[in-house]
Amino acid sequence: MTAQAPLQTPRQIWIGLLARAKPQRLAELFPDLPPHELLRAPEIGAVMVRGRIGGSGQPFNLGEMTVTRCALRLASGAVGHGHVQGRDKDHARRAAVLDALMQGDQADALRASVLEVLQAEETARRATRAAKAAATRVEFFTMVRGEDQ
């Protein structure tokens, strides 16, 4: 997986990656959920999104965003949490199961078969988007006129 912000723990990195993953792709990579007990069934709600003026100015409330959250416990006792944008309850449950499994002895196998694949796909999507944006970039320059000297 690629380097992230230095203040993020490995768990924060994989929870974020699972939340940003396309739900259908996550289901393809991890189709079968192990038995689990729901601590908090997937539920839909809203969170306030905050922004900053100029990236470093005063924070302000930008608006609300729909999210779905889920908390569960595996038979091993590991507890997993999933928070995803939108109303996809299956996505939140799958993310929570993977979070719980990543805390156990299956972490290395899941990292290789699911997380690294999702990370590579996300990196490719970002590179494609950046390339499209770069293609429309306009560079301005100023020519010096003779009388300005």
C-alpha positions in Angstrom: 0.0 0.0 0.0 1.2 3.5 -0.6 2.4 6.0 2.0 -0.4 8.1 3.5 -0.4 11.0 5.9 2.1 10.2 8.7 -0.5 10.8 11.4 -2.7 7.9 10.2 -2.5 4.5 11.7 -2.6 1.4 9.5 -6.2 0.8 10.6 -7.3 4.3 9.6 -5.7 3.7 6.2 -7.5 0.4 5.5 -10.8 1.7 6.9 -10.6 4.7 4.5 -9.6 2.5 1.6 -12.6 0.2 2.3 -14.9 3.3 2.6 -13.7 4.7 -0.8 -13.9 1.4 -2.6 -16.6 0.8 -5.2 -19.2 -1.4 -3.5 -19.5 -3.9 -6.4 -15.7 -4.2 -6.7 -15.4 -4.9 -2.9 -18.1 -7.6 -3.3 -16.1 -9.2 -6.1 -12.9 -9.3 -4.2 -14.5 -10.5 -0.9 -17.8 -12.2 -1.8 -18.3 -14.5 1.2 -18.9 -13.0 4.7 -18.0 -15.1 7.7 -20.5 -15.5 10.5 -20.8 -12.4 12.6 -23.0 -10.8 15.3 -24.3 -7.3 14.5 -23.5 -4.9 17.3 -25.1 -2.0 15.3 -27.0 -3.1 12.3 -26.3 -1.1 9.1 -28.1 2.2 9.5 -28.3 5.3 7.3 -27.7 8.8 8.7 -26.1 12.1 7.9 -22.9 13.8 9.0 -22.0 17.5 8.7 -19.2 18.1 6.2 -16.9 21.0 7.2 -14.6 23.0 5.0 -12.0 25.7 5.3 -11.6 28.9 3.4 -8.4 28.7 1.4 -7.5 25.4 3.0 -6.2 27.0 6.2 -8.7 29.6 7.1 -11.7 29.5 9.4 -13.8 26.3 9.3 -17.4 26.5 8.0 -20.2 24.0 7.6 -20.4 23.0 4.0 -23.4 20.8 4.2 -24.7 17.3 5.1 -23.6 14.0 3.6 -25.5 10.7 3.7 -23.5 7.9 5.4 -24.2 4.3 6.4 -22.5 2.7 9.4 -22.2 -0.7 10.8 -20.5 -2.4 13.8 -20.2 -6.1 14.3 -18.3 -8.9 16.1 -16.8 -12.0 14.6 -16.8 -15.4 16.3 -13.1 -14.7 17.2 -14.2 -11.7 19.2 -12.7 -9.1 16.9 -14.9 -6.0 16.5 -15.1 -4.2 13.1 -16.6 -0.9 12.1 -17.6 0.3 8.7 -18.6 3.9 7.6 -19.3 4.5 4.0 -20.7 7.4 1.9 -24.2 6.9 0.7 -27.0 4.4 1.5 -25.3 1.0 0.7 -25.9 -1.2 3.8 -24.1 -4.2 2.2 -21.0 -2.0 1.6 -21.0 -0.9 5.2 -21.4 -4.5 6.5 -18.6 -5.8 4.2 -16.3 -3.0 5.2 -16.9 -3.8 8.9 -16.3 -7.5 8.4 -13.0 -6.7 6.6 -12.0 -4.3 9.4 -12.5 -7.0 12.0 -10.7 -9.6 10.0 -7.7 -7.3 9.4 -7.2 -7.2 13.2 -6.6 -11.0 13.2 -4.3 -13.6 11.7 -5.9 -13.3 8.2 -4.6 -9.7 7.8 -1.6 -10.5 5.5 -3.7 -12.6 3.1 -6.5 -10.0 3.0 -4.0 -7.2 2.5 -2.6 -9.0 -0.5 -5.9 -10.2 -2.0 -8.2 -7.2 -1.3 -6.5 -4.1 0.1 -3.5 -3.9 -2.3 -5.8 -4.5 -5.3 -8.2 -1.7 -4.1 -5.2 0.6 -3.5 -3.8 0.0 -7.0 -7.1 0.6 -8.6 -7.6 3.8 -6.6 -4.1 5.0 -7.5 -4.9 4.4 -11.2 -8.2 6.2 -11.0 -6.5 9.2 -9.4 -3.7 9.2 -12.0 -6.3 9.1 -14.8 -8.2 12.0 -13.3 -5.0 14.0 -12.8 -3.9 13.4 -16.4 -7.3 14.6 -17.7 -7.0 17.7 -15.6 -3.4 18.3 -16.8 -4.5 18.1 -20.4 -6.7 21.2 -19.9 -4.1 23.2 -18.1 -3.3 26.5 -19.6 0.0 28.2 -18.8 0.2 32.0 -19.1 3.3 34.0 -19.6 4.1 37.7 -19.9 6.2 39.2 -22.6 8.3 42.2 -21.9 7.6 45.1 -24.1 10.3 47.5 -25.2 9.0 50.6 -23.4 8.8 48.7 -20.0 12.6 48.6 -19.7 
